[in-house]
Structure formats: structure tokens, C-alpha cells
Amino acid sequence: MRFTIIATTIISLALALLPHIVWIIVSLAARIWRYRLPYAPFGWTALGLVILCWATILYGYSFGRWQQKTVHISYANNNLPASFEGYRIVHISDLHLSTFTSKPEQLQRIVDSINAQKPDLICFTGDLVSISPDEVLPFASILKQLRATDGVLSTLGNHDFFIYGNRTQEEREDLINRLASFERDTLGWNLLRNEHKTIFRGNDSITILGVDNKTGAGQGFSTIDQGDLPKALQGTNGFRILLSHDPSHWEAEVLRHTDIPLTLSGHTHAAQVRIFGWTPAALMFRQSQGRYDDNGQTLYITAGIGCTVPFRIGCPSEITTIELK
């Protein structure tokens, strides 16, 4: 992601320049009081900080991007039908399958971890690939192993529209159709493109809404705006869950504009960097990671699984298990 690269570059430059800035300030103060200061300690400090920064990135490349964690969330809502008490949803996002080209065993480990949660439903909120639909081909047999009682529901993220590259609209449409066909026909996923699916337990039901990538104005970065929430909502009622790749959509069109109680998103990757719980993604997104509750409506943003730049620092791949109450 562009903001991940920009943030990493800024941090590296800041660490390199900080000792020099401090030296300039101290040197000016010393001149006033007629002291002389050696520059060497500040130069060595700058070199040490640069080495530390790039050693951290090397760690993120070699080890950090293969770490994973499972986050368990209990979501309670009085409008949940009784038959869905304890219903277990595993939420994943941003696989970016090119991440695993050299290490397919890491994707197998993730699939095994998802299945170990014994989900009733798996929800994938977009960005299956990064650049090309051909990225999926080596991993079909692994992804087909995903198991949930009510199957896998998915949506398309910004990368799934192949907007990054010099392609005509006709070429992009062909690539989108190839990817959609792969998800539906090869993997057996239920891809929701501004659609919904109702899940029944006896006479009770919940509805899962899925929209194409929808970017909210005023935050994040410009991607593609194909989501049609009113279309997905048509003919629905009762308890609903929205799958929407870009979390800026929640504030722009869901929060206070609808009565959808729970929205699941990805997209930010939490910038693939966390420092004492803070992520550079917070510089661009008002909701950047984790859970947000506002006036009875909830948004959950997963840190995703794959990478758009090949490292994760303090931000392991995330599998989110949500138990409805």
C-alpha cells in the first residue's frame, strides 16, 4: 500500500535526521555560551538509528510477515435471533496471494488455523490478489480446503478491480470477471457484488450484505468506488451484517444512515506496522484497526493476512473469530 511505503520512509528519514537536528539546536545554544561540541557522537548515533531501522524492516521481512494471531470477539446485540446465539463467524481479509508465492506452506497454516475455529460462516472482505488474477492459480487447492457450515461469503476489494497498472477498462472488466468466476466456480465461494444472502436457522434468519469496494470521501486514499449499498439492502430486513472492504465506507454511508448493526472491513492492513499499539494507518483513516462502537453500530477492521509490501512489524496476520450473542 502506498501509505505503508510512505510511512516507513518517513520513519527512516526521521530517525536518521533526529540526531542532526538535536546537534544543530545544541550547537546553537553552545555558541551562545561559548562552548565547543564534538559532532562525532551525533553522527554515530544517526548511523546506529539507521541500522536499527533497517534491521527492524529485515526482521519484518524474514519473520514478522509470517507471524499470525487469532483475535476472539464476542459481539452482543439484543436484536439477534435466538437461534443464532453462539453463531461463529471467522472474518479474514486482504489475502494478497502473491505474498505466499515463495512460501505456500504459510497459507496452508492460515487455512488450517481458520478451520480449527470450527466456523459457522467465513467472511472474506476483499483483496484476494494484488496485481493479477493469475495469482490465485497456485493456491486453489489450499483455498478450497476452507470449511464452514454456511460456506464462505466474499466481496471485492480495491486490488480486485485491477486499477493499479496501465490497462484499458475492457481489460480490467475481463480480469474482474475472471477473478469473480474463480471465486464462485473454482473455490465455491458466494461472492456478493452489491448483493445479500440470507442464512436460516429454523424460522430465524440473519442477512449478510456484501458490496464492491466503496471509498468514503475525506480519508484514506483514492481507489475505486463501485459499492452500491442501497442495491444490496433491497428486500432485506431484520438482523444484518455488512461486508465492505474499505472502512471509510462505514462513516460515509452506514453509520447513522442505516440501522446495520455490524460492519466488517479490512483494507488498511493496520499499515503492517504497530508501535505500542499505534499504527501509521491512523494518519489516513479515522477508523484504522480493531473495533469501533458508535450509537449501537459496530465496525470491526481486521489487520488482514497478506502483504502489499513484504514485511510486517508488530502487526501479525489476523484471523478474527466473532461469536454472536
Secondary structure, DSSP 8 states (H G I E B T S, - for coil): -HHHHHHHHHHHHHHHHHHHHHHHHHHHHHHHTT----SHHHHHHHHHHHHHHHHHHHHHHHTGGG-EEEEEEEE--TTS-GGGTT-EEEEE----GGGGSS-HHHHHHHHHHHHHT--SEEEE-S---SS-GGGGGGGHHHHTT---TT-EEE---SGGGT-SSS--HHHHHHHHHHHHHIIIIIS--EE-SSEEEEEEETTEEEEEEE-S----TTSS--------HHHHHTT--SSEEEE-S-THHIIIIITTTS---EEEE-SSGGGGB-BTTB-GGGGT-SS-SEEEEETTEEEEE---SS-SSS--BS--EEEEEEEE-
